[in-house]
Amino acid sequence: MRKLVILGGGYGGLAIADELLEKQLPRDVSIVLVDRMPFQGLKTEYYALAAGTVSDLELRVKFPVHDRLSLAYGEVTGLDLERQLVLLDVREPISYDWLVIGLGCTDKYHGIDGAEQYSTSIQTFSAARRTYALLNDVKPYGQVSIVGGGLSGVEVAAELRESRPDLNIRIIDRGPSVLSAFPGKLQSFVSEWFTEHQVDMLGNVALHKLEGGILHDSHSSSPIYTDVTVWTAGIQPVELVQGLMLPKDNQGRLLLNEYHQLPDHTNIFVVGDCAALPLSPSGQAAGAQGKQIAEVLQAIWHDKTPRLGKLKLKGVLGSLGKKSGFGLMGGTPIMGRVPRLVKSGVLWRSKRHLG
């Protein structure tokens, strides 16, 4: 029996599994899905888990049940590319004929002293749980600082404002405004929402050091005091991928050929945040790429040449609490209740493995 091993049951890995299981798998091919958790965590919603507006149960999605799919739980500790083995912390290595690396990302601290030690994260399910405990243990009128004014930082700040109206909340960013990668119209809309809801925005701050309760700005001698600091200021591939001696782009993501394969190991595919794509990392990008990888595998198994189109995204959506939001759909900014409703619909489909 030939074996496809998928590392990571996130948006990319599950898209591959779902697509293949819906089609007719060759009789001699089985799929093994490896994950540290016994369910998929809906990572695009971890901000709400951290803020305390949803329970972790709401963000768990059961893995597919299929007689051609087996599940293996554990932490991936290494890859032996020559012997085609996946090394795990709590069980024997798993051999593969084809491998998908979809292990996701971790925070990027940009070399800032104390950043990892004195901030909290939302990059994993367990990290978001810890962040929830820290944020909701802050006493009334306490200060929460969110480092990074991109999509994740904005959603954490807005959701926390809805959860804890008693707290002082600020967003800190290197740029002059939140959502610097978005059109000015969206930046203004979100900034006005934050002003109305008393969320402070500190722009042009160059943090160089974090301590317990104090953030240090290179541009100022005045310390920035905080009770909890949430880090949303950039991501990078997981440590295991960082350690692979393979060609990478300037963000540490693995370089691929046109079929999403490692050029020197064409039985290995990379999906999601570990893959060097012409798109910003997102659950949507990982899902779209995963569907293409499933196409390539089907072509290989049926001795056909894959024909892949350009990866396309439907748009970007962000929430401002439960009643407002923003987004870009086909390059057009949308703001207010409609994008929030659309995002809720996308979440509903994700929970049911609908594309």
Steps between C-alpha positions, in 0.01 A plus 500: 500500500642838396464777753431875488589664831360848570672694779253744650121494506455870433331672207750372242543146627127445541425645156729235350348217705142608431558537125671161468245314711216641289664360187582139419831423670712230336448171681863483607515852654418589859515836680647569843421838661740604777412773749582591858128538578206259446307768309553797270517833676351785297804722517344802332275526809765463771474873569146440633616210716774720648255784566249269666205555265487135385582173675768273366232238432351729234832507313556126483418316178505120490735339256338301216408139564583274206625143461792622286610762753687430823588757766829522689541738793827646618759772453713473186862517619686439175500385139736245346470585132740228386323215679159664451406501867306739724638508855253550787536562872266233635495219242705314244603682180250495214620411151360670191494478124365854468518765768318830557659752737225722638626577850409868502682790659629648820549857617784706359664723762737691271789461743334722762646430842249340737218490243439127518547482877277794595217477248223250435387348170194389304683281246393163640189371673685454829666844472161664442366323810792632707445848360132479597598417858747790517266756344201409708701500821592866447329709766250770399668812356811297424706558185522261206747570218468332161818515295426500127226695326429253221189287459564278804582790733192693393271201554647424845462862609141532377388168644665572835328837515168319458595242764656736756365856479674573832854461363738750348599366159764627261642388165869567437643500149820598320300677230294816529163322487327169559447275195783663304470233227136594434354795306480833684121485505509182709774636723287805574187294566678273750680792665169680548347184649787476748472868592127461558558191715791648693779280370826696487721480191872564540671534163864540399617302803824304457514254786848381585445331835222344708513445873241385748244781487713742295549550125790710371475719188819592312342835411426600858658482845158467662407140591167355388335325794280196450338214691482255209661522155351303208738442208349523149797659323595242242531128432754253367497126420521263796840419645518156336468656154748775589753226576464316169806550279294575192464812279277766655380852421594806705215423742627149571230326296590198288546562126281283278455410135182572305334190649559605864778240534852532636711515182751239622240282674197493272314253722483775766243780483484810721173676580406815690727718711812290433468541120651782298190627321429829318222555756499614860461209743135432586261215559336577167831482311586171669163353407529608136852360477388178666238441231769538233731256678214248502469551124871435453488182708202370305685572175810315625296198606324486162812569287373836380662842475354750749359823361480761772360849474608803695420496871213739559354635821144621548603789721606593852262542793555637848271547799447788741319313774183310415310780323745673268781412266698590192648332196623505143296312243640515150703804603189684620495613865192395697421622850240457771254222570513325159863380516441380857203293383701363208780400736251320724381309194855400410551373854177298480622333182843429649342315791324272252798439268329693221724679251 
